[in-house]
Amino acid sequence: MYLMSHQTAKIADPFLCCVYRSLCGYFTESIRWPAGTYGIPKPASGCPYADGFQWQEGWRSQDMNNEYSNNAKSTEFHLDGVVDEKKINRSFCMKTDGTSQQSRPAWPPG
């Protein structure tokens, strides 16, 4: 997989290409999310387009016991979440609907 920029992205796997475009806000075509139930990190822009199901949203919070930690995040932080000295809160988009999976692609190996 090679990523040069959003305009010249060359990704060998079409599924990964769709995920990249969706998470980065460059969605241009319909996505067929893989079969099964799973979760992905929620982008700051919200859960991506879903075809035939609705994402359930959730979060997980990690408390640092009110201690000041060295938690930090990148300047360009595109995920929905909070990272500060006292906690880390991560948001997720969860695919919980396992019905009508026959027309969906399988996850790539790995």
Secondary structure, DSSP 8 states (H G I E B T S, - for coil): -B-S-SSS-B-SSHHHHHHHHHHTT---S-----SS-EEEE-BTT-S---SSS--EEEEEEEE-TT--------SS--BSEEE-SSEEEEEEEEE---SS-TTS------
